Amino acid sequence: MKGIIFNLLEGYLTSISGGDGFEKILQQCTLKTADPRLIVAPGTYPDADFLEIVRAAATDLQVPEDEFYRNFGRYAIPRMAERYPNFFTPFTGPKDFLKYIGMVHLVEIKKIFLDAKVPDFSFQDTGPNELILRYSSRRRLCNMVEGLIEGLAVYYKVRVSYRQPHCLMKGDEGCEFHIRFQEASETEGVDEQRLRSD
C-alpha cells in the first residue's frame, strides 16, 4: 500500500487522539515497517501494517472496524483534494468523479506511483441521477469505499444515498454500490447524517 494512505491515516488518528494518542496506538502494533513515523507518500509499505494499525486504532477508540474505515474514507477526501486538486477540479459532482475513478487509478496514480497496486473500479450509468459503482480489490476495503462516496458527497455538496446488494465481505466476487444523487441547495447544505441509506 502506498505511503500516502498511511500518511492520511496518521493525520486522521492525530486529529482524533493527538500525537501522543497516535504513538500509543503504534506501540500496540507489531509492524513490518521499522519506523512507521518515517513513511513517505511515494513509498510502498506492507498492507498488513495498515490493517494492523486500523485494528489497534479501532480497539483503542472503541469503534467497530467497519465504522472506522467509513469515517477514515470520509476524512480522506478533502485532504486528497488539497494534495491532488487536479483529480477533483475537472468534475462538478460525485457522479462524474466516480465514473472516471477507474481511469484515475489506472492512469494518473500510476504516473505518480509507478508500482501502485490499484483497486479495480467500473460503473454502469443507469440514469441522470443514478450510478452503479463496482469495486474489487484483494484488500477488501469496502467500508472505506463507502466513506469515500460519502466524502465526495460532502466535497461536492450533493446528497447521496446508496445500497450495496453485493459485497466482498459477504463472499461476493466484488462490491456493487447502487447510488442516487440529489443536489443540495446552497442554504440547505449537506446533511451528513443522511448521506448513507440502509
N, C-alpha and C positions, 0 to 999 in steps of 0.2 A: 504494500500500500504506500502511496506517495506521502511524503513528509508534510505536504500542505494540509492533509486531513488530520494528521497528528497535531499540527500547529493550531488548527481550528479547535480541536478537542481540548488542547491545553487552554486556549482562550476561553472556551465555554466553561470549563471547570474552574478556572481562576475567577471568572465573573460571578460564579455562584459561591465558591468556597474560599476565594482569596489564594494568594501564593502559598501560604502555609498549608491550606487545605489540599491544594494540588500535590504538594510534596508528601503529605500524609497518605494520599491515595497511591502515589508511586511507591511508597515504602511497603504497601500491601501487595505489590505485584512482583511476580517473577518474570522478568523480561529478557529477551534475547539481545536487545539493544543495550549496549554498555551504559550509556547515559542518555535517556530519552529527553533530557532538557536541552541537548545539543542537536536535536533533529532539525534538519533544514528542509524547506519546501520541495526542492527538486530531487531530494534523495528518495530511495526506496527502502522500506522497512518491513519487517515481518507482519503479516496480517494478525498473527497470534498475539503480538504485542498490543495492537489496537483493541482486539477483543478482550484481552486481559485487563487493560486499563478501564474499559467500559464496564466490565463485570465488577471490578473493585469500586468504581465510582457509583454505580447503581446501588450497590450494597451500602456504601458509606452514606449516600443521600437518601437511602430507604425508598427508592422508587423502582418499579418494575423495569426490566431492561428495555422492553418494547416502548415504554413511555420515555425512557431516557433517549433512545435513538431518535424518536419522533421530535422531541424537544431540541436535540442537537441539530437535526436536519433543518428545523426552522431557524435556529440561531445561525447556521452556516450561510444561508442565502445572502443576507445583506453584507456579510463580511467578504464573501466571494465576489459580490458585485463591486465592492470597493477595490478589491485587488485586481479583478479581471473585468473591468467595465465593458470591454468590447464583446464579452459573451452575453451581455444583458441589454445594452442600449439599442441594438438593432430591432428589438421586439417591443411591441406596445402592450403585450399582455402575456399571461402564463400559457395560454393555448399555443400561440406561435412559438414561444420558447420551448415548450415540451415537444412540439412537432420536430424541432431541429436538434433536440438534446443528443440524439444518437450521433448525428454528424459532428456536433461539438466535441463529443467524447472521442470519436474515432479519428478526427482530423486535427482539430485545434489543440486538444490536450496532448496528442502525440507530437505536435510541433514543439511544445514546451517540455514535456516529459517523455522522452523517446521510448523508455522501457515500461511505460504505464500499462497495467493490465486493466483495461476499462470494462465496465459492465455493458451488457447489450440492451439497448432500448429500441423499441419500434412502436408505431402508432397506427391507429385507424381513425380517420376523421369521419365521425358519424353524424355530424350536424353542425350548424353555425355556432352553437354554444356547448358542444359536446366533443369528447375525445376519449378514445380508449388507448391507454398507455400500457405497453407491455415491457416488463423488466425481467432480466435474467442475469444472474451472477453467481459464481461459486461462493461468494461471501455471504449471500442471502441477507442483505441488509434492507429487507422490505420495509421495516418500520422507519428507517432513515429516509427512504424514498417518500413515504407518507409525509414526513416532516418537511422535505424539500418542496413537495407540492404545496403544502400549507404556507411555507415560507415565501414561495413565489406569489401566492395569492396576496399576502401582505405587502410584498415588494411592489407589485403592480396595481395594488388597490382594487382587486377583483374578488368577489365572493366565489368560493369554490366548495362544492360538495362532491363526494365520491363514494363509491362502494367497491369492494375488492372481492369478486367472486372466485378468483384463483390466486393462490399464494404458495411460494416456495416453502414456507414454513409449515404448510399443511400437506406437503408431499407432492404438490403440483410441479409441472415442468418449469413454470415461470409465474410471475405475478402479473395480474391484469387489473388495472385501475380504470373504472368507468367514471369519468369526470364530467361535471357540469359547471359551467362558468356563468357568472352574473355580475355585471359591473356594479360597483358601489358608488353611490352619489358622493360628491365632494363633502357635503355636510354630514352624511351618514357615516362615512369612513368604512373601515373594515372591522367587523365584529369577529375577533379572533376566536371567540368561544364557539362560533357557529360555522367555522370553516370546514369542519370534518363531519361527515354524516355517518351514521351507523349502518 
